[in-house]
Amino acid sequence: MLRLRAFRPSNDKIVKIQLHPTHPWLVTADASDHVSVWNWEHRQVIYELKAGGVDERRLVGAKLEKLAEGESEPRGKPTEAMRGGSVKQVSFFDDDVRFWQLWHNRSAAAEAPSAVHQHPSAFSPPASSTRGRHFLVICCENKAIFLDLVTMRGRDVPKQDLDNKSLLCMEFLSRSSAGDGPLVAFGGSDGVIRVLSMITWKLVRRYTGGHKGSISCLMTFMASSGEALLVSGASDGSLVVWSADHAQDSRELVPKLSLKAHDGGVVAVELSRVMGGAPQLITIGADKTLAIWDTISFKELRRIKPVPKLACHSVASWCHPRAPNLDILTCVKDSHIWAIENPTYSALTRPLCELSSLIPPQVLAPSKKLRVFCMVAHPLQPHLVATGTNIGVILSEFDPRSLPAVAALPTLPGSREHSAVYIVDRELKLLNFQLSNVANPSLGTTGSISETGRSRNDTLEPLHVKQMKKHISTPVPHDSYSVLSVSSSGK
């Protein structure tokens, strides 16, 4: 169902990945802590740096900037000269990211019937907070790096400014008081969440008392009541919900709710939009399970093991109009992207794509197996899915030829022949078909009906299909992802 859109080889395995919502930018970090920003549309590297160690170019550039501004040589060691340590997360942050993050959270919350009167119909975008700057933010174990991709000027915040605790994950908070400006929350090795102001570059508040282990993931979402919330997962297996509405000026915040989510630790958390219902949380854990949680009662709705004997390391909520029954994508350390069908009901897991079949044959040595280490779905273009592997970055797109746009035509009364039109490569085609199966002569009138409505004596007969395809010369002026429909008036 997926085909290759772009591929960038790498000498080391890609372990962190993120896509920008509006620009064709993709940021990755490899196992050697090298960070790269790639324009996947033009196949061009925008920026590279050695985040785990000391990047000499950034160090020299920072010194030249300070000299140009008339600053004397600092007495202490510049933050650019400090080793970053292991890269834990990479992300973009600008007005577009902030807008679409808030829109996504709000639209998911507004689906619930109880949210009709909680959310005004008009969506007011948040005020500009980055003033045209596009930040690349790198969460390293020893410091956080904020790099403006417009001016290429950076700001390094060492862990000493955040209670000297290792930084393991981060999340941008959508609401803040006027003086603090944009806020970013960092999950610490001591189980405390620390919030940094991107205006003052100071620690403004802490979330304490929620976890006994190190924090592994953070995510903001909006409840159907309209309340902004922050959820955190940790190595102790707990999932904690906090208030993310910072209208109140409090430097210490305590949990709203805490629950046991996974044995061995929570790996990741994702928000799932539910049509006509409150949003749900998806978590994956070290216990090889994927769990789905209701955001009103915070009760567990479903728990499955998507791939037996293998732990999921990435999860993405997915919503594609051409595959409406596939709601969740996940990855384990094999060569597949796995899709979960109807996760709260049948919860069937099947491979969406075998990635080694997409890449050029010469890229993968015969003795080497492709392994996926991270995955992300594009927030605004669901047909794009990016994966980080042991051979590089693979950007896949939904293949329009795998599920053609189709519309059924009305069947004449009493007719056994059915018709449908569909699109393949902007060509309109007609399909005529008949469905018939042989009646079971052993039934007679004595077959009893079970609770499912099927006769207990009934056996499934093969369905015989007679079909005929016909090309229609009318060209289709739409793109590959068009949707067909039939007018109810018949005109």
Secondary structure, DSSP 8 states (H G I E B T S, - for coil): -EEEEEEEE-SS-EEEEEE-SSSSEEEEEETT-EEEEEETTTTEEEEEEE-SS--HHHHHHHHHHHHHTT----SS--GGGS---SEEEEEEESHHHHHHHHHHHHHHHTTSGGGTTTS-SS-------STT--EEEEEESSEEEEEETTT--EEEEEGGGGTT--EEEEEEES---TTT-SEEEEEETTS-EEEEETTT-SEEEEE-SS-SS-EEEEEEEE-TTS-EEEEEEETTSEEEEEE--TTS--SEE--SEEEE--TT-EEEEEEE--TTS--EEEEEETTS-EEEEETTT--EEEEE-SSTT----EEEE---TT-TTEEEEEE-SSSEEEEEESTTTT-EEEEEEEGGGTS-GGGS-TT----EEEEEE-SS-TTEEEEEESSEEEEEEE-TTTS--EEEE---TT--EEEEEEEETTEEEEEEEEEE----TT-TT---B-TTSSBTT------EEEEEEEEEEEE--S-TT------TT--
